[in-house]
């Protein structure tokens, strides 16, 4: 199996990043990974380059973290792939399979909508994964869900709470969505056995190769720390939510979300804890659990 980190930020290109891109390859290689995706925050999100730069200069500055990571990876024979994390209204998307030429060819990107983003990425052969769809943070006013137009969701993000991750898994089960896992790494000091990511039977050759495989319906296996879900006492979704179905947005009643959780068997038991093995059970149903588990 080949092991990859799918969600990672650098200090050069993400305002919230802490670690330089060049430091990541050696760390991940030493931990047995075969590659990493650099997914820095893009123009609508917590990006480090000034959003007032002329577009070619912004793109050049945005690519810096990836380019430095890739150079360091090339020097030690370690794969570093380019990705993007884009933000809209509390919802964020991981984009794979596009490159610098794509960015330079679309100077209207700073004005793109979610729908334009998905359309343009798909037209270029890329893939879109909604990151941490049930993240509950102070800056998020509402959950926005896209079950139909994209390749899948980040079912487990190990920088998020167990509650938010289990809610995402219940959502994925309800809509039979492809899932991937990632660590949302910003700081080398947070790289540990508590990280998550994907496992593939065949090596990923490029970001475009991964996008092509996602679009073809190939489901990566995921790894994650099972201890992340210890001591849970039920799933609680506090934010209001809306969902896009058949191109139309509609409010999602809390009762419907509660029904997904019940259907998945993820309600807290009489003892107050999560049913034993429920995470693995859901991941297995979604086809993302290794056969020997």
Buried (B, 14 or more C-beta within 10 A) or exposed (E): EBBBBBBBBBBBBBEBBBBBBBBBBBBBBEEEBBBBBBBBBBBBBBBBBEEEEEBEEBBBBBBBBBBBBBEBBEEEEBBBBBBBBBBBEBBBBBBBBBBBEBBEEBEEBEEBEBEEBBEBBBEBBBBBBBBBBBBBEEEBEEBBBBBEBBBBBBBBBBBBBBBBBBBBBBBBBBBEBBBBBBBBBBEBEBBEEEBBBBBBEEEBEBBBBBBBBBBEEBBBBBBBBEEBBEEBEBBEBEBEBEBBBEEEEEEBEEEEBBEBBEEBBBBBEEEEBBBEEBBBBBBBBBEBBEEEE
